[in-house]
Amino acid sequence: MEIGKQIKILRLEKNVKQEELAEYLGVSFQAVSKWETGASVPDIALLPRLAVFFGVTIDELFRMPNEAEFERIENMFWQERRINPETFEHAVKFLQNVLRDAPDNVRAYSCLAYLYNHRAHSDHETASGYAKKVLELAPDEKTGWVAFLEANNGVCGDEWYDNHFEVIRYFKDFLKKNPGNYQGLYAIIENLLADERYDEAVPYIEQIRTVAKNQQYEVYMSDVMFGRGETEKGLEYLNSAVEHYPDRWQSYCDRADRFRKLGRYEEALSDYEKCFTMQEAPRIWDGLASMAQVHELLGDLDSAIEDRKRIIKCLREEYNTVSGEGVEQHKREIERLKQMKLAEG
C-alpha cells in the first residue's frame, strides 16, 4: 500500500487537518497533500515523527487498514490466475492475525478457505499441464492418466474414489444442527443426486419445497425421474418448473442444463439465451459460458467465439472489469477456438 494513503487514513481517524500535520513535521501542507495523493512520499527521516504523531509503529505506517486489506485479498480471487507465494503468505498471516484478535470473524475464515482453494486450483492447473506431457510421451502410462483426472476433477470410474460420501455425511450432520437450512439442503441434494442415491435425496427435496418457494423442487424431482429412467415424468417436472416460475431466469437456466445432458442442444441454447437476456444488469454470464460449450460440441466454433466475446463485453459494461483473470480466461478460450478453426482448415 502507498504510505500516502495510510497517512490520509490515520489523519482522518485522528481528525486533524493537513496543516496541523504539516506544522508538527515542519513541512508545507502542500507536501502533505502530495503524499496523500501519491504525487510524492515523505522523507525517510520523517517516519519516526509520523509514527509518534499517529501513535503507531513505523511498520504500521505501511500497513493497510483491515477493510482495505480484506478487499485486496478478495479481489485476488477473481483477478489473479496465480497468486505470488509471498503475497499468499502475507494474506494468510494477516487473516490469522485477525482471527487471533477476533476468533469468530467469518469473513477471515471465508477468505482463508478461498485462498487455499485458489492455490489448489492453480496447482491443479499446473499439474494438469505436466500430466498432459506424460500422456503425450507415454499414452499407456497410468500415472499420467491418474494425475490428469485428479487435476481436472475427472471421473476415474472407481466408485470408492468418485463418490461424495464425505460431503454427504458432513451435510447430514450440518442439517441436524441447522434444520431447514437452504444451503445445506442444496448441497446434500446435489451430491446425493450425483451419486445416484435418489431415494435418499427425495426427503431432502421435499424439505426444500417448503424452504424455497422457487423452481428448485420440480427441477430436483426431474433429476430423480431422469435418474430412474422415467424420462417423460422428468420432462413434465422440468417444464412445470418453468410454467410455475416463468419470471425467474434461474428456471430457464436449470432447464437448459438438463436439456444439455439429454442431448437436446437447440432447446438448451434457447433457454440459456433466455436466462441471460431476461436478467437485469449486472447479469450473471454463466449461461453464455454454457452456450459456448454447447456451440463447440455442435462444431459451431464461430458462435462459441461470439459467446466468449459477449462475456467479455458483459464484464466490461456491467462489472467495469477490463483486465485480470476474469477476462483473460475467456480471451484464452477465444484464442484456443481460433486455433481449432485454423487446424480444421
ROSE-571572 format. One record per residue: residue number from 1; x, y, z of N, C-alpha, C in turn. Coordinates in steps of 0.02 Angstrom, whole numbers, padded with zeros to 5 digits. Layout:
BEGIN
NUM/X/Y/Z/X/Y/Z/X/Y/Z
...
END
This chain:
BEGIN
1/00042/-00059/00000/00000/00000/00000/00044/00062/00000
2/00024/00115/-00035/00060/00178/-00035/00055/00209/00034
3/00111/00233/00060/00111/00261/00127/00067/00323/00130
4/00060/00359/00075/00018/00419/00074/-00054/00404/00091
5/-00080/00348/00065/-00149/00329/00079/-00157/00313/00153
6/-00107/00281/00182/-00111/00265/00253/-00107/00328/00295
7/-00065/00375/00275/-00061/00439/00311/-00128/00474/00311
8/-00161/00473/00254/-00227/00506/00250/-00278/00471/00295
9/-00278/00404/00294/-00324/00367/00336/-00312/00383/00410
10/-00248/00381/00431/-00231/00394/00500/-00248/00466/00520
11/-00236/00514/00474/-00250/00584/00488/-00326/00595/00498
12/-00366/00564/00454/-00438/00572/00460/-00464/00538/00523
13/-00434/00481/00541/-00454/00447/00603/-00439/00491/00664
14/-00383/00528/00660/-00363/00571/00715/-00399/00639/00712
15/-00435/00650/00656/-00474/00711/00646/-00432/00774/00649
16/-00377/00772/00611/-00334/00831/00607/-00328/00852/00534
17/-00313/00915/00523/-00306/00942/00456/-00235/00932/00430
18/-00228/00938/00364/-00161/00932/00335/-00114/00984/00363
19/-00141/01045/00375/-00099/01099/00401/-00071/01083/00470
20/-00111/01049/00512/-00088/01032/00579/-00031/00981/00576
21/-00040/00931/00532/00012/00881/00525/00075/00912/00496
22/00065/00956/00447/00122/00989/00415/00161/01031/00466
23/00125/01067/00509/00158/01110/00559/00198/01067/00608
24/00170/01011/00629/00205/00967/00675/00270/00940/00645
25/00267/00924/00580/00326/00894/00547/00374/00947/00521
26/00352/01010/00518/00395/01062/00492/00400/01062/00416
27/00344/01042/00383/00342/01043/00310/00280/01083/00289
28/00273/01096/00224/00215/01133/00199/00155/01086/00195
29/00095/01115/00200/00036/01073/00193/00030/01045/00122
30/00061/01081/00073/00062/01055/00004/00101/00989/00000
31/00154/00985/00041/00193/00922/00043/00150/00864/00068
32/00111/00877/00121/00067/00826/00148/00015/00806/00096
33/-00012/00856/00061/-00062/00843/00009/-00033/00798/-00045
34/00029/00811/-00065/00061/00771/-00117/00072/00699/-00093
35/00089/00691/-00029/00097/00623/-00003/00031/00584/-00010
36/-00022/00618/00011/-00087/00584/00014/-00116/00569/-00055
37/-00096/00606/-00105/-00119/00593/-00173/-00072/00547/-00211
38/-00015/00531/-00180/00033/00486/-00212/00081/00522/-00258
39/00080/00588/-00259/00125/00626/-00303/00197/00624/-00278
40/00205/00614/-00213/00272/00608/-00184/00266/00568/-00119
41/00323/00554/-00088/00322/00516/-00025/00363/00555/00027
42/00348/00546/00091/00385/00582/00142/00457/00557/00146
43/00502/00602/00165/00572/00584/00175/00576/00531/00230
44/00620/00483/00222/00626/00429/00270/00641/00455/00341
45/00674/00513/00345/00690/00541/00411/00628/00563/00449
46/00573/00573/00413/00511/00595/00445/00469/00537/00473
47/00486/00476/00455/00445/00419/00475/00438/00412/00551
48/00493/00419/00590/00484/00413/00663/00436/00465/00691
49/00439/00527/00666/00395/00580/00692/00323/00567/00670
50/00314/00541/00609/00247/00523/00587/00217/00469/00632
51/00259/00419/00649/00235/00365/00691/00215/00390/00760
52/00256/00436/00788/00240/00465/00853/00175/00505/00850
53/00167/00545/00798/00108/00587/00791/00044/00545/00790
54/00045/00490/00754/-00015/00449/00748/-00020/00395/00801
55/00033/00386/00840/00030/00335/00893/00033/00264/00865
56/00073/00255/00812/00080/00189/00782/00154/00174/00774
57/00169/00112/00755/00238/00094/00739/00253/00115/00667
58/00317/00117/00651/00336/00134/00582/00309/00082/00534
59/00310/00018/00554/00283/-00035/00512/00209/-00022/00497
60/00173/00003/00547/00101/00014/00538/00086/00071/00489
61/00135/00114/00478/00127/00166/00428/00119/00137/00358
62/00145/00077/00349/00144/00044/00284/00091/-00011/00281
63/00052/-00017/00333/00004/-00071/00337/-00065/-00047/00317
64/-00099/-00088/00278/-00168/-00071/00259/-00215/-00077/00319
65/-00266/-00035/00322/-00319/-00048/00372/-00355/-00113/00353
66/-00387/-00144/00401/-00417/-00210/00390/-00464/-00213/00330
67/-00508/-00163/00323/-00556/-00166/00268/-00521/-00165/00200
68/-00472/-00122/00193/-00436/-00118/00129/-00398/-00183/00116
69/-00370/-00212/00168/-00333/-00275/00160/-00380/-00332/00141
70/-00438/-00334/00172/-00488/-00384/00154/-00508/-00377/00080
71/-00520/-00316/00059/-00541/-00304/-00010/-00485/-00324/-00059
72/-00423/-00310/-00040/-00366/-00329/-00083/-00363/-00405/-00090
73/-00372/-00440/-00035/-00369/-00513/-00037/-00427/-00541/-00079
74/-00486/-00515/-00068/-00545/-00539/-00104/-00540/-00526/-00179
75/-00510/-00470/-00196/-00500/-00455/-00268/-00453/-00504/-00301
76/-00405/-00531/-00262/-00357/-00578/-00290/-00392/-00641/-00314
77/-00445/-00662/-00281/-00479/-00724/-00301/-00503/-00721/-00372
78/-00526/-00661/-00393/-00557/-00654/-00459/-00509/-00625/-00511
79/-00458/-00590/-00488/-00415/-00555/-00535/-00351/-00593/-00552
80/-00328/-00635/-00507/-00263/-00668/-00517/-00272/-00741/-00538
81/-00237/-00760/-00590/-00237/-00830/-00609/-00195/-00871/-00560
82/-00138/-00843/-00541/-00095/-00874/-00491/-00072/-00820/-00443
83/-00076/-00834/-00378/-00056/-00785/-00328/00016/-00797/-00309
84/00056/-00744/-00311/00126/-00749/-00292/00133/-00779/-00222
85/00179/-00827/-00212/00186/-00859/-00146/00195/-00811/-00088
86/00235/-00758/-00098/00246/-00709/-00045/00182/-00672/-00029
87/00144/-00654/-00082/00080/-00620/-00072/00031/-00665/-00036
88/00032/-00729/-00054/-00011/-00779/-00022/00004/-00783/00053
89/00068/-00790/00070/00087/-00797/00140/00071/-00733/00179
90/00079/-00675/00148/00062/-00612/00181/-00012/-00610/00197
91/-00054/-00632/00149/-00126/-00632/00159/-00146/-00680/00215
92/-00116/-00740/00215/-00131/-00789/00267/-00112/-00762/00336
93/-00054/-00731/00340/-00031/-00704/00404/-00079/-00650/00429
94/-00100/-00606/00383/-00148/-00553/00402/-00212/-00584/00429
95/-00239/-00633/00394/-00303/-00663/00414/-00296/-00701/00480
96/-00240/-00734/00490/-00229/-00769/00553/-00223/-00720/00611
97/-00194/-00662/00598/-00190/-00610/00650/-00259/-00583/00667
98/-00300/-00575/00614/-00369/-00553/00626/-00405/-00603/00671
99/-00397/-00667/00656/-00431/-00719/00695/-00403/-00725/00766
100/-00341/-00707/00774/-00313/-00708/00842/-00349/-00656/00886
101/-00364/-00598/00856/-00399/-00546/00893/-00475/-00554/00893
102/-00501/-00587/00840/-00574/-00596/00833/-00587/-00667/00808
103/-00587/-00716/00853/-00593/-00787/00833/-00658/-00804/00797
104/-00707/-00762/00800/-00771/-00777/00767/-00780/-00738/00701
105/-00726/-00712/00673/-00731/-00672/00613/-00743/-00717/00552
106/-00806/-00720/00530/-00825/-00764/00474/-00790/-00744/00410
107/-00782/-00679/00399/-00751/-00656/00337/-00679/-00681/00331
108/-00644/-00682/00386/-00574/-00705/00385/-00571/-00779/00369
109/-00614/-00819/00400/-00616/-00891/00385/-00633/-00902/00311
110/-00682/-00864/00287/-00702/-00871/00217/-00645/-00854/00170
111/-00608/-00801/00184/-00552/-00782/00142/-00497/-00835/00143
112/-00485/-00864/00202/-00435/-00917/00206/-00455/-00977/00163
113/-00519/-00995/00167/-00544/-01051/00127/-00535/-01036/00052
114/-00554/-00976/00031/-00548/-00958/-00039/-00475/-00954/-00060
115/-00432/-00929/-00017/-00360/-00925/-00034/-00332/-00995/-00048
116/-00345/-01042/-00003/-00317/-01108/-00012/-00350/-01145/-00070
117/-00414/-01133/-00081/-00447/-01162/-00140/-00418/-01133/-00205
118/-00403/-01068/-00204/-00374/-01035/-00262/-00306/-01067/-00278
119/-00265/-01076/-00225/-00199/-01106/-00236/-00206/-01178/-00260
120/-00254/-01214/-00232/-00265/-01283/-00254/-00284/-01285/-00328
121/-00327/-01238/-00348/-00348/-01235/-00419/-00288/-01220/-00463
122/-00247/-01172/-00441/-00187/-01154/-00480/-00139/-01213/-00485
123/-00130/-01248/-00429/-00085/-01306/-00428/-00113/-01361/-00473
124/-00178/-01371/-00473/-00208/-01422/-00516/-00199/-01404/-00590
125/-00203/-01340/-00604/-00193/-01318/-00674/-00121/-01334/-00695
126/-00074/-01321/-00651/-00004/-01337/-00665/00006/-01412/-00672
127/-00024/-01449/-00625/-00018/-01522/-00627/-00048/-01551/-00691
128/-00103/-01521/-00714/-00135/-01544/-00775/-00088/-01538/-00834
129/-00050/-01483/-00837/-00003/-01474/-00891/00051/-01528/-00892
130/00078/-01544/-00833/00129/-01596/-00828/00099/-01665/-00846
131/00038/-01677/-00823/00006/-01742/-00837/-00006/-01751/-00912
132/-00025/-01697/-00946/-00034/-01700/-01018/00030/-01719/-01054
133/00086/-01692/-01029/00151/-01710/-01060/00165/-01785/-01051
134/00148/-01812/-00992/00156/-01884/-00982/00116/-01923/-01033
135/00052/-01903/-01043/00008/-01938/-01089/00029/-01930/-01161
136/00060/-01872/-01178/00085/-01862/-01246/00145/-01908/-01259
137/00189/-01913/-01209/00251/-01951/-01218/00241/-02026/-01208
138/00193/-02043/-01163/00182/-02114/-01148/00107/-02125/-01138
139/00069/-02133/-01193/-00004/-02138/-01189/-00030/-02194/-01144
140/00010/-02246/-01134/-00013/-02301/-01093/00010/-02296/-01020
141/00042/-02241/-01004/00068/-02232/-00936/00011/-02213/-00888
142/-00004/-02257/-00841/-00061/-02246/-00796/-00051/-02185/-00751
143/00010/-02171/-00732/00021/-02114/-00687/-00003/-02048/-00718
144/00008/-02040/-00783/-00016/-01980/-00817/-00091/-01976/-00818
145/-00123/-02033/-00830/-00196/-02037/-00832/-00226/-02018/-00764
146/-00199/-02048/-00711/-00224/-02034/-00643/-00212/-01962/-00625
147/-00153/-01936/-00638/-00137/-01867/-00620/-00181/-01817/-00658
148/-00193/-01830/-00722/-00235/-01785/-00761/-00307/-01784/-00734
149/-00334/-01843/-00719/-00403/-01846/-00694/-00409/-01811/-00627
150/-00360/-01821/-00583/-00362/-01788/-00518/-00356/-01713/-00525
151/-00312/-01690/-00569/-00302/-01618/-00578/-00364/-01584/-00606
152/-00404/-01620/-00646/-00461/-01590/-00678/-00528/-01613/-00650
153/-00525/-01643/-00590/-00586/-01666/-00556/-00625/-01713/-00601
154/-00590/-01755/-00637/-00622/-01801/-00683/-00646/-01864/-00648
155/-00690/-01900/-00681/-00716/-01963/-00655/-00669/-02019/-00677
156/-00646/-02059/-00629/-00598/-02111/-00647/-00631/-02180/-00653
157/-00696/-02185/-00633/-00730/-02249/-00640/-00725/-02294/-00579
158/-00691/-02269/-00528/-00684/-02306/-00466/-00735/-02278/-00417
159/-00786/-02318/-00399/-00840/-02294/-00357/-00814/-02268/-00290
160/-00765/-02300/-00262/-00738/-02277/-00198/-00707/-02208/-00205
161/-00673/-02197/-00262/-00638/-02134/-00272/-00685/-02078/-00294
162/-00735/-02095/-00335/-00777/-02044/-00365/-00835/-02021/-00322
163/-00853/-02059/-00271/-00914/-02041/-00234/-00904/-01980/-00189
164/-00960/-01954/-00165/-00961/-01894/-00123/-00982/-01911/-00051
165/-00961/-01969/-00028/-00983/-01994/00037/-00967/-01946/00094
166/-00906/-01918/00095/-00886/-01874/00150/-00927/-01809/00149
167/-00939/-01782/00090/-00978/-01720/00085/-01049/-01733/00110
168/-01079/-01788/00089/-01147/-01804/00109/-01151/-01815/00184
169/-01103/-01851/00211/-01103/-01863/00283/-01098/-01797/00322
170/-01056/-01751/00298/-01048/-01687/00332/-01114/-01649/00332
171/-01148/-01646/00274/-01208/-01605/00271/-01268/-01639/00305
172/-01266/-01704/00314/-01318/-01736/00355/-01312/-01711/00427
173/-01251/-01709/00453/-01240/-01682/00520/-01255/-01608/00523
174/-01235/-01571/00470/-01247/-01499/00467/-01322/-01484/00472
175/-01363/-01523/00437/-01435/-01511/00436/-01468/-01531/00501
176/-01439/-01576/00539/-01465/-01591/00605/-01456/-01532/00651
177/-01401/-01496/00642/-01388/-01436/00683/-01422/-01375/00655
178/-01434/-01375/00589/-01465/-01317/00556/-01524/-01340/00513
179/-01577/-01366/00546/-01633/-01394/00507/-01665/-01342/00462
180/-01679/-01364/00400/-01712/-01320/00352/-01666/-01269/00320
181/-01601/-01273/00332/-01554/-01226/00302/-01549/-01238/00226
182/-01563/-01185/00188/-01566/-01192/00115/-01500/-01215/00085
183/-01446/-01183/00105/-01380/-01201/00076/-01362/-01273/00092
184/-01378/-01295/00153/-01364/-01364/00172/-01405/-01413/00131
185/-01470/-01397/00121/-01513/-01440/00081/-01489/-01442/00009
186/-01472/-01384/-00017/-01447/-01379/-00086/-01385/-01424/-00095
187/-01339/-01420/-00048/-01276/-01458/-00054/-01288/-01533/-00050
188/-01329/-01555/-00002/-01338/-01627/00007/-01378/-01657/-00051
189/-01427/-01620/-00077/-01466/-01644/-00134/-01422/-01652/-00195
190/-01382/-01601/-00210/-01338/-01604/-00269/-01291/-01664/-00266
191/-01264/-01677/-00207/-01215/-01731/-00201/-01248/-01799/-00199
192/-01307/-01804/-00169/-01343/-01868/-00171/-01364/-01885/-00242
193/-01386/-01836/-00280/-01405/-01848/-00349/-01344/-01867/-00391
194/-01288/-01834/-00378/-01227/-01851/-00415/-01206/-01923/-00403
195/-01219/-01948/-00343/-01202/-02018/-00326/-01259/-02066/-00341
196/-01312/-02041/-00373/-01370/-02081/-00393/-01405/-02113/-00332
197/-01404/-02079/-00277/-01439/-02101/-00216/-01507/-02067/-00214
198/-01549/-02085/-00262/-01612/-02049/-00274/-01661/-02055/-00216
199/-01669/-02114/-00190/-01717/-02123/-00135/-01698/-02082/-00074
200/-01634/-02077/-00060/-01611/-02036/-00004/-01621/-01962/-00017
201/-01618/-01943/-00080/-01624/-01872/-00097/-01695/-01846/-00090
202/-01744/-01888/-00103/-01814/-01864/-00106/-01837/-01830/-00041
203/-01824/-01857/00019/-01846/-01822/00079/-01817/-01751/00086
204/-01755/-01743/00065/-01724/-01677/00067/-01755/-01631/00015
205/-01772/-01659/-00043/-01805/-01621/-00096/-01874/-01597/-00071
206/-01908/-01639/-00033/-01973/-01619/-00005/-01963/-01562/00045
207/-01908/-01563/00081/-01895/-01508/00128/-01882/-01442/00091
208/-01844/-01446/00037/-01827/-01385/00001/-01889/-01354/-00032
209/-01940/-01395/-00042/-02003/-01370/-00070/-02035/-01319/-00024
210/-02029/-01330/00042/-02058/-01283/00089/-02011/-01226/00108
211/-01946/-01239/00103/-01897/-01188/00122/-01890/-01135/00068
212/-01889/-01157/00005/-01878/-01110/-00051/-01939/-01111/-00098
213/-01972/-01056/-00103/-02030/-01051/-00147/-02006/-01033/-00217
214/-01975/-01080/-00249/-01950/-01069/-00317/-01953/-01135/-00356
215/-01918/-01137/-00412/-01921/-01194/-00457/-01882/-01255/-00434
216/-01845/-01248/-00378/-01796/-01299/-00359/-01827/-01368/-00348
217/-01886/-01370/-00315/-01917/-01435/-00301/-01930/-01473/-00366
218/-01962/-01441/-00414/-01980/-01476/-00476/-01918/-01494/-00517
219/-01867/-01451/-00516/-01806/-01466/-00552/-01772/-01528/-00522
220/-01768/-01531/-00456/-01736/-01589/-00425/-01777/-01652/-00435
221/-01843/-01646/-00433/-01884/-01706/-00446/-01876/-01730/-00518
222/-01863/-01683/-00564/-01849/-01705/-00633/-01784/-01745/-00635
223/-01734/-01724/-00594/-01671/-01761/-00592/-01682/-01832/-00566
224/-01724/-01838/-00515/-01739/-01904/-00488/-01772/-01948/-00542
225/-01820/-01919/-00579/-01855/-01957/-00630/-01808/-01977/-00687
226/-01766/-01931/-00708/-01718/-01948/-00761/-01671/-02003/-00737
227/-01650/-01998/-00674/-01604/-02048/-00646/-01635/-02117/-00643
228/-01701/-02119/-00631/-01736/-02183/-00628/-01757/-02208/-00697
229/-01741/-02169/-00748/-01759/-02190/-00815/-01829/-02170/-00836
230/-01863/-02129/-00797/-01931/-02107/-00813/-01927/-02038/-00848
231/-01904/-02039/-00911/-01890/-01978/-00947/-01950/-01932/-00955
232/-02008/-01960/-00972/-02067/-01919/-00983/-02088/-01883/-00919
233/-02086/-01918/-00863/-02103/-01886/-00800/-02052/-01832/-00783
234/-01988/-01846/-00799/-01936/-01796/-00788/-01950/-01733/-00828
235/-01969/-01740/-00891/-01985/-01682/-00932/-02046/-01644/-00907
236/-02094/-01681/-00881/-02154/-01648/-00853/-02135/-01603/-00794
237/-02094/-01629/-00749/-02071/-01589/-00692/-02031/-01529/-00716
238/-01987/-01541/-00765/-01943/-01488/-00789/-01982/-01432/-00821
239/-02031/-01449/-00862/-02070/-01397/-00895/-02117/-01361/-00847
240/-02141/-01398/-00797/-02185/-01365/-00748/-02147/-01315/-00705
241/-02081/-01327/-00696/-02040/-01279/-00659/-02040/-01211/-00694
242/-02035/-01213/-00761/-02036/-01150/-00800/-02107/-01121/-00802
243/-02156/-01163/-00808/-02226/-01139/-00810/-02246/-01105/-00745
244/-02224/-01132/-00689/-02243/-01104/-00624/-02201/-01044/-00605
245/-02140/-01039/-00632/-02096/-00983/-00615/-02067/-00952/-00679
246/-02110/-00926/-00723/-02087/-00900/-00787/-02046/-00836/-00783
247/-02051/-00802/-00725/-02016/-00738/-00718/-01947/-00746/-00686
248/-01929/-00807/-00670/-01863/-00820/-00641/-01815/-00846/-00695
249/-01763/-00809/-00707/-01715/-00831/-00759/-01683/-00898/-00739
250/-01679/-00910/-00672/-01649/-00972/-00649/-01688/-01034/-00674
251/-01754/-01026/-00684/-01795/-01082/-00709/-01771/-01104/-00778
252/-01755/-01055/-00820/-01732/-01070/-00888/-01661/-01098/-00887
253/-01620/-01073/-00842/-01552/-01098/-00838/-01552/-01171/-00815
254/-01593/-01186/-00764/-01597/-01254/-00739/-01622/-01302/-00793
255/-01673/-01279/-00831/-01699/-01323/-00884/-01647/-01331/-00939
256/-01611/-01278/-00954/-01559/-01282/-01006/-01506/-01334/-00987
257/-01486/-01334/-00923/-01435/-01381/-00900/-01459/-01453/-00911
258/-01523/-01466/-00897/-01549/-01534/-00905/-01558/-01551/-00979
259/-01581/-01503/-01019/-01586/-01515/-01092/-01517/-01533/-01120
260/-01467/-01499/-01096/-01399/-01512/-01120/-01378/-01584/-01105
261/-01391/-01607/-01044/-01373/-01676/-01026/-01411/-01727/-01067
262/-01472/-01708/-01088/-01513/-01753/-01129/-01494/-01751/-01203
263/-01447/-01707/-01220/-01427/-01700/-01290/-01475/-01659/-01331
264/-01520/-01623/-01298/-01568/-01579/-01333/-01537/-01509/-01337
265/-01486/-01505/-01379/-01442/-01446/-01379/-01477/-01382/-01402
266/-01518/-01386/-01453/-01550/-01325/-01477/-01597/-01296/-01424
267/-01633/-01340/-01389/-01677/-01316/-01336/-01636/-01287/-01279
268/-01579/-01318/-01265/-01535/-01292/-01213/-01510/-01222/-01231
269/-01489/-01213/-01293/-01464/-01148/-01315/-01518/-01095/-01309
270/-01579/-01112/-01327/-01634/-01064/-01322/-01646/-01043/-01250
271/-01644/-01091/-01204/-01656/-01074/-01133/-01597/-01035/-01104
272/-01536/-01052/-01123/-01478/-01014/-01098/-01482/-00941/-01121
273/-01502/-00932/-01183/-01509/-00863/-01209/-01563/-00826/-01170
274/-01618/-00860/-01157/-01673/-00830/-01120/-01651/-00810/-01051
275/-01615/-00854/-01017/-01596/-00840/-00948/-01547/-00781/-00944
276/-01508/-00770/-00996/-01462/-00714/-00996/-01497/-00649/-01013
277/-01537/-00650/-01065/-01568/-00587/-01088/-01621/-00561/-01040
278/-01654/-00604/-01001/-01707/-00580/-00957/-01680/-00551/-00891
279/-01616/-00558/-00877/-01588/-00531/-00816/-01578/-00455/-00821
280/-01577/-00423/-00763/-01558/-00353/-00760/-01484/-00348/-00744
281/-01453/-00295/-00769/-01381/-00285/-00757/-01368/-00271/-00682
282/-01311/-00296/-00657/-01260/-00335/-00690/-01281/-00409/-00694
283/-01280/-00436/-00754/-01304/-00503/-00767/-01251/-00556/-00751
284/-01276/-00614/-00730/-01232/-00673/-00721/-01223/-00705/-00789
285/-01161/-00715/-00809/-01147/-00736/-00878/-01134/-00811/-00886
286/-01149/-00850/-00833/-01136/-00922/-00836/-01170/-00955/-00896
287/-01231/-00932/-00911/-01268/-00961/-00968/-01231/-00952/-01033
288/-01197/-00896/-01041/-01158/-00884/-01102/-01100/-00933/-01107
289/-01068/-00947/-01050/-01013/-00995/-01049/-01038/-01064/-01068
290/-01098/-01082/-01043/-01127/-01147/-01061/-01144/-01148/-01136
291/-01169/-01092/-01162/-01184/-01088/-01234/-01121/-01099/-01275
292/-01066/-01070/-01252/-01002/-01078/-01288/-00983/-01151/-01291
293/-00992/-01187/-01236/-00975/-01258/-01235/-01021/-01298/-01281
294/-01086/-01282/-01280/-01133/-01318/-01323/-01118/-01304/-01396
295/-01105/-01241/-01413/-01088/-01225/-01482/-01025/-01262/-01504
296/-00976/-01268/-01459/-00916/-01305/-01476/-00932/-01379/-01487
297/-00976/-01407/-01445/-00997/-01477/-01454/-01029/-01487/-01522
298/-01066/-01437/-01545/-01101/-01441/-01609/-01055/-01425/-01668
299/-00992/-01405/-01653/-00945/-01388/-01706/-00952/-01318/-01732
300/-00994/-01277/-01699/-01005/-01207/-01720/-00956/-01163/-01683
301/-00894/-01162/-01706/-00841/-01126/-01670/-00851/-01051/-01674
302/-00878/-01026/-01729/-00890/-00954/-01735/-00938/-00930/-01681
303/-00991/-00968/-01669/-01039/-00949/-01617/-01008/-00955/-01548
304/-00965/-01006/-01538/-00932/-01014/-01473/-00887/-00954/-01459
305/-00852/-00931/-01511/-00810/-00871/-01504/-00853/-00810/-01487
306/-00909/-00803/-01520/-00953/-00747/-01508/-00981/-00748/-01437
307/-00995/-00808/-01412/-01019/-00814/-01342/-00966/-00788/-01294
308/-00903/-00806/-01306/-00849/-00782/-01262/-00841/-00707/-01267
309/-00849/-00680/-01326/-00844/-00607/-01335/-00901/-00572/-01298
310/-00959/-00602/-01297/-01015/-00573/-01260/-01002/-00572/-01185
311/-00968/-00623/-01160/-00950/-00624/-01089/-00902/-00566/-01074
312/-00852/-00557/-01116/-00803/-00503/-01106/-00839/-00436/-01108
313/-00886/-00428/-01154/-00925/-00366/-01159/-00966/-00355/-01096
314/-00997/-00408/-01070/-01036/-00403/-01009/-00991/-00383/-00950
315/-00933/-00412/-00944/-00886/-00395/-00890/-00865/-00322/-00895
316/-00853/-00299/-00956/-00831/-00230/-00966/-00887/-00180/-00950
317/-00946/-00192/-00977/-01000/-00142/-00973/-01040/-00147/-00909
318/-01044/-00207/-00879/-01088/-00215/-00821/-01050/-00224/-00755
319/-00986/-00243/-00760/-00946/-00252/-00700/-00885/-00206/-00699
320/-00876/-00167/-00753/-00819/-00122/-00759/-00753/-00160/-00750
321/-00752/-00221/-00778/-00692/-00264/-00773/-00663/-00271/-00843
322/-00603/-00246/-00852/-00571/-00248/-00918/-00505/-00287/-00917
323/-00484/-00310/-00858/-00421/-00346/-00854/-00427/-00398/-00798
324/-00373/-00435/-00788/-00373/-00486/-00736/-00396/-00553/-00763
325/-00391/-00604/-00720/-00406/-00673/-00741/-00478/-00681/-00764
326/-00524/-00643/-00734/-00594/-00647/-00755/-00604/-00636/-00829
327/-00563/-00591/-00857/-00566/-00576/-00929/-00518/-00622/-00968
328/-00458/-00632/-00941/-00407/-00669/-00978/-00427/-00741/-00993
329/-00464/-00773/-00948/-00483/-00842/-00961/-00525/-00848/-01024
330/-00567/-00798/-01037/-00609/-00800/-01097/-00569/-00781/-01160
331/-00521/-00738/-01151/-00476/-00723/-01208/-00437/-00785/-01228
332/-00415/-00824/-01178/-00378/-00886/-01193/-00424/-00935/-01230
333/-00487/-00938/-01209/-00534/-00983/-01242/-00546/-00961/-01315
334/-00551/-00896/-01326/-00560/-00871/-01394/-00501/-00890/-01437
335/-00441/-00882/-01410/-00381/-00899/-01448/-00379/-00975/-01462
336/-00398/-01015/-01413/-00399/-01088/-01423/-00448/-01106/-01479
337/-00507/-01076/-01478/-00558/-01090/-01528/-00535/-01068/-01598
338/-00500/-01012/-01601/-00473/-00989/-01665/-00421/-01038/-01692
339/-00380/-01064/-01647/-00330/-01113/-01668/-00364/-01177/-01693
340/-00419/-01196/-01662/-00457/-01254/-01684/-00483/-01242/-01755
341/-00507/-01182/-01768/-00533/-01166/-01835/-00478/-01171/-01887
342/-00419/-01145/-01869/-00363/-01148/-01916/-00343/-01220/-01930
343/-00343/-01261/-01877/-00324/-01332/-01886/-00374/-01369/-01930
344/-00438/-01347/-01927/-00488/-01380/-01968/-00485/-01357/-02042
345/-00447/-01302/-02051/-00438/-01278/-02120/-00497/-01240/-02145
END
